[in-house]
Amino acid sequence: MYNAKIKGLGFYVPENVVTNDDLAAIMDTNDAWIQERTGIQERRHVVKGSGETTTTMGVKAAERAIDRAKIDKDEVDFVIFATLSPDYYFPGPGVLVQRDLGLKTVGALDVRNQCSGFVYALSVADQYVKSGMYSNVLVIGSELHSHGLDMTTRGRGVSVIFGDGAGAAIVGREEDPGKGILSTHLHSEGQHAEELSLIAPGMGKRWVTDILKDADPEDESYFPYMNGQFVFKNAVVRFSEVIMEGLGQNGLKASDIDLLVPHQANLRISQFIQKKFGLKDHQVYNNIMRYGNTTAASIPIALTEAWESGRVKSGDLVVLAAFGSGFTWGSAIIRW
């Protein structure tokens, strides 16, 4: 048995910066309204026609993670790709990454757990490495939201929140049993599935042939829906529970946390959790102000930035936590 550890990190975001003022020019909103409710000042959007996709962003993040892990790409022996915005309905982006990186015919797994996607993917990688099945697992979270948002006043409650980007990690073996990923904790509550969802297109509603034959411009089910207040109330409860679950399993307390990296859903949620656990500003890493909510990419982007800036050091206790559509939520307790 081995422990698993994060050996290398990388992220990529598009160059195109979209500010709150940019959004105010195309919908009835303003910078103060957005910042008050979300804490977001700007986000990145892929420029249409640029050729950038969920997969290409994931590949760029992966290349950086592989380089920083100091391994050759041929040493990657499994790929896990978390996203809600794949290039194609099928196949998933995992195999596209295998192709575009020129990897050997390794296995590729796609994870569809939205905002919790990276934590779920990391948990799977952790178990594969701990069992000895694989030595270097490439875990990617990547999202291209901007092309599927309702960029009108009707959709502003959702569209101002989300941004595009990708983050990646190489998960490999750790010989020291006191270091690495100590535990992961995953949960779901499907009874609230429709409270944060994209209903169509889908086999259960209307399929592509219906869209082409009978497009209804008033049908909002083709855009993401979020019951904001309900999601917020559930998020703060589940974030707290799953962080405490992880700390408790490892005999730790909130005061032991060196850095909490929460999914960047809403700055107000992160601030609520920070206050509840009595954490100081240097113990929590937030970057939603610059990138918005990048769903499965948010934790690896934030974790990479934190590491690059020296906020993550050897021996630190790092806690990852996420909550999102499904509802799904999870945490990872890591001794760096």
N, C-alpha and C positions, 0 to 999 in steps of 0.2 A: 504493500500500500504506500502510495505517495500522497503528499499534499499537493494541491495545485496552486499556482501563483500566476499573477499577471507579469509577463516577462517584457512586454513592449506595448506601447500605446501610440495611437495616431489619430488625427482628425482632419477633416476637410470641410470647408464651407464655401459656397459660391462667392464670387467677388461682388456680385450685385447687392448693394445695401439698400433696403427699403425702410425708410424712417416712418414714424407716426404721421409726420406732416405729408409724406408722400401718399399715405392712405387717405388722409383727410381731403386730398385733392380729387379722389374718386368715389368717396362715400361720406355720409354724414357722420363724422367722428372728429376727434381732435386729440392732440398729444396729451393733454391733461386727463381726458376721459380714459384713454388707454392706460396711461401710467398709474392712475388711481386704482384701477381695477385689476391690473395684471403686473405692473412693474416694468413692462416692456417699453423700450425706447426705439429699438430697431430690430430688424431680422434680415436674413439673407434669402433671396429668391433666385432660383435658376431662371436665366433669360430664355424665353421660348426660342427655339431654333438653334440654341447653342450646342446641342448634342449632349449636354449633361443629363444624366439620368440617376435614378436611385443606385443602380449598379456602378456606374462610372465613379460616382462620389465614394461609394463603398470601396472600390478598388484603390482609389488614391489614399484613403485613410488606412487601408490594409497595407499598402506598400510602406508607409511610414512606420506602422506598428512592427512589421517584419524586420525592417532595418534596425529599429531600436531594440528589438529582441535579440539582435546579433545572430540571426539564423538565416539560412538560405531558404528561398521560397519552396524548394523541393523538400525541406524538412517539415513543412505544414502537412499534417496527415488527416485533417478533417476541417470542414468549413461549416459554421453556423451563422446564418444571416437572419437578423430580426428586422422586420419592416411591416408597415401597413400600406405602403405605397409601392408595390413591385412594378417593374417595367412592364411585365405581362401578367395577365390573369393566371396563366401557367405557360411555361415552367417558372418556378420561383427564381429569385436572383442568386441563390447559392450556386447553382450550376453555371450561371453567367460569370460569376466571380472566378470560379475554377477555370473557366475557359479564358477569360481576359487576363488573368494573372499567369496563365500558362502552367498551372499546377498539374501534377500527376493526377491520375484518375481516382482521386480521393473522394470520400463521401461528402455530400453537401446536404445540409438540413435547413429548412426554412421555418422560422418561428413567427407566428402571427398573434402576438400578445401585446401589440400596440405600445402604450407608454411603459409597460412592464417588460417589453420584449428583450431588452438587453440583460436585465437581471435574470429572466428565465433562461436566456441563451447561455449566460455565464454559469448558471447552475448546472445545465446540461454538460458544458465543457468541464466543469469542476469534477463531475462524476466520472466522465470518460477518462480524465487524467488520473484521478485517484484510483480507479480500478486497474490502471496500467494498460488500458486499451489503446490510448493515443498519447503521444509525447508533446505535440504542439498543435493546439486547436486554434484556428483563426475565428474570432467572434466579431461580427460586424453589426452595427445598428445604423441604418441609413434611411432617410426620408426625403421625398420630394412632394411636399404638401401643396406648394403654391399653384400648381397647374389644376388642382381639383377643388379650389376654394371658391366660394361665392363672393367675389370681390365687389359686392354692391352693399348698399345700406342694409338690405334685407339680411345679409349674411355677416354683418360686421361683428356680432358677438362671438363668432368663431374665427373668422378670417384674420382678425387683427392679432390673434394669438400665435399662429403657427408659422414656422420657418423651415428652411431646407438645410440639410447638412448630413454629415456622416462621421462616425467614430468607430475605432476598431481596437482590438486587443489580441495579443497572442497569449494564450493560457498554456502553461507548461508545468513541468515537474518541479517540486520543491522538496529537498531532502530533509529540511528542518521541520519537525512536526509542529513546532510552535509558531511557524510562519505560514503565510499564504492565505488561501481562502479557508477560514475556519468553519463556516457554515453558511448555507443559503436557506431561505424560507419563502415558500410560494403559496398563494391562495387565490381563490376566485369566488365570485358570487353572481352567477349568470342571471338571477332574477332581475337585475338592473341593466341587462344588456342594451336595451334600447335607449337608455338615458344618455349615452355617449356613443354614437354610432353613425355609420354610413350604410343605409339600408339598400340602396340600389347603385349599380346593377347587381343582381344576385339571383340565384336560382329560385329563391323563395318569393321574390317580388316580380320584377320584370327583367327580361334578359335583353341582350344587345339587339336582337331582331325587333323587339318591341320599341326600343329607343329609336331605331332608324325608321320604323313604320309610323310611329305615333308619338313623336316627341312632344312633351307637354312642358312649355317654359315655366309653368307655375308649379310643377312637381318638385318640391324641395328635397325629396328623398335621395336625389343624386348628389347632394351636398352634405357635408358632415353636420350632425346635429348634436348639441350639448345642452343638457339641463344644468346650467352653470351652478346655481346655488346648491342643488342636490348633489352634484359631483363634488363641490367644495366641502360640504358637510361630511360626506363619506370619506373623502380623501384624508382629512385631518385625523379622523379616527383610525383609519387603516394604516396610515403612515406610522402613527404612534404605536399601534399594536405590533406591527411587524418589526419595528426597530427594537422594541422591548423584548419581543420573542427571541430575536437574535442575540441580544446582549445577555438575556437570562440563560440561554442554552450554554453560553460560554463563560458564565460566572462573572460577567462584566456589568458595569454601571454606566449611566450616561456620562458621568464625569471622566470616564476612561476614553471617551471618543476624542481622537486627535482631529479628525476631519469627517464631517458628514457631507456626502454628495447626494442630494436628493434629485429625483427626476424634476426637470425644470418645467413644471406644469403652470405654475403661477407663483410669483414672488411672494404673494400674501400667504400662500400655503406654507412655503419654506420658512417665512418669518414666524408663523404661528407655531410650527414644529420647533424652531430654534428656541422660542420663548418657553414652550412647554418643557423642553429638556434642559433649560437653563444653560444653553450653549452661548459662548461669546462669538463675535463676528468672525474671528480667525478660525473657529471650529466648524464653520459651514461655508461651502463653496457654491455660489450662485453666479450664473452668467446669462440668465434669461433676459436680462436687460439688453444684451447685444444680439442674441440669436433667436429669441422667442422660444416657443415650445417645439422642439425637433423630435418629439415622441421617442422612438427607440434609439435615436442618436443622441439624446440629450445627456444621459449619464456618461457615455464614453467621451463625448466632447468635453464635458465639464471636468471629468477625471483627468483627461489628457492635459487640459489647460492648468489644472491644479498641480499636476506633476511637473509640467514645464516651468511653472513659476516657483518651484521649490516648496510648495505647500504640502507635498507628500514625501516623507523621508523614511528610510529604513527603520523598522521597528514601530512605526505609527499604526494606530488602530484606525482603519478607514471603514466607514459604514456607507453602503449604497442602499437606497430605498426608492421604491417607485409605486405609483398607483395610477390606474387608468382604465380605459374602456374594457368592458368585459362583464362586470368589473373584475380586474385582476390586480394583484399587488404582490410585492415581494421585497426581500432585503438580502444583502450579502454582508457578512462580517469578515473583514480582511486584516490580517497582521502583515504589514508591508515588509 
